[in-house]
Amino acid sequence: MHLSVHQTTIAFAILLLFVVCVIPPQLLAAGLTLKPSPVWFGATDVRQVESASVTLTNTSSSSVYVSKVSVAGSQFRLSGLTAPFSVAARKTKQFSVIFHPTIKGSFDGKVSIWRKGVSLPLVLSLHGNGVTGSLVASPPSESFGTVALGTRKTINEVLTNRSSAAITIAKVSVVGSGFRVSGLSIPRTLAVGQSYTFSISFSPQVAGSQPGSVSISSNAANSSLRIGLAGTGGSGARLALGTSTLNFGSVAVGSNKSLSGVLIASGGSIRISSASSSSTEFRLRGISLPLTLAGGQRIPFSVQFAPRLAGAAAGRIVFNSSAQNTPAVQNLAGAGGSSSRHRVVLQWKPSTSIVSGYNIYRGTSSGGPYSKINPDLNLSTSFVDDSVQSGKTYFYVLKAVNGKGAQSQYSSQVKATVPY
């Protein structure tokens, strides 16, 4: 067999122009507010965990970049706020401050939020009291997950008297649409060490995330015990994807490729609230959220794959919605290939023996070692190697393969130097 190289392609240089805009620090600082501010937790038993929801709002007309977030005070911690992040103009970001006193006493803390280009942080003051000998709720908060509209989910809650005297529960109040307390008649007195079980149910009337709470007033040291509640109303409908995985194959580093997908609503109307990508190499395109799909409606979207590094890549797009099966996940797969615009085209004379095909091998040194570069048996007498890099020299050989899978010896070697 005689192997030869007979084609060379031309590389193109791409000139990119970047425009850098400098935003004055005072614009970045404008408009960030926290609500509530400060946060008061009141009396909390040392066995309990209390959570408070806080809203960070950008009231300005430009995006604000937060470079750092810290919390001071050993009894306090944050949930749902990790820097760096940006808050778009006129948008909000929700996070939680958690108070978990480990000893008795009065505690103060603060959350500091640093904005890019601003030397002084935005500060949220925190205050709470740790007490003992109080009324304890187990668990201290309840999450119902997603519950279909028109249905009900019930969870048991346990109250325990941890004090050295009887505790009388005088009042129970519920905040949040769809939440209800049952099995707890008022007034109710618990002896020392006594526990009492009652029920909290969630029956959503509208789709979407719905926070709530149960507040229990008593003569305990923590006279107002709060049990945080959370649930999501699901429409009972389901959100389906046209295919479980979008496979982009090999895409040259520095370029991009887009594939189309489709979202399908079945069983009722669905509101898609948000979507997020697990990898910066995969970007959702062609769809604006939030949006509502009627039952049976299909809406297309596209995903762009722009590999930054050579090698296999995987990711997923997560669609959050009011559907019963939220979130819906679009799996993604691809590989970053060589960014070279060159390729080597190989052609050879057919074997004089009866063969089923050929395997092509490549090395970077004369005489080998060589690695097979064709994924499947090559049935023709030509092969295009488009995974080469500019300025590199490669050495190619072949092996003929018969019907039983046996391979011949290597053919004569041919050398190919890829231009810059």
Buried (B, 14 or more C-beta within 10 A) or exposed (E): BEBEBEEBBEEEEEEEEEEEEEEEEEBBBBBBEBEEBBBEBBBBBBBBBBBBBBEBBBEBEEBBBBBEBEBEBEBBBBEEBEEEEEBEEEEEBEBBBBBBBEEEEEBEBBBBBBBBBBEEBBBBBBBBBBBBBBBBBBBBBBEBEBBBBEEEBEBEBEBBBBBEEEBBBBEBEBEBBBBBBEEBEEEBBBEEEEEBEBEBBBBBEEBBBBBBBBEBBBBBBBBBBBBBBBBBBBBBBBBBBBEEEBEBEBBBBBEEBBBEBEBBBBBBBBBBBEBEBBBEBBBBEEBEBEEBBEEEEEBEBBBBBBBEEBEEBBBBBBBBBBBBBBBBBBBBBBBBBBEBBBBBBBBBEEBEEEBEBBBBBBBEEEEBEBEEBBEEEBEEBEBEBBBBEEEBEBBBBBBBBBEEEEEBEBBEBBEBEBEE
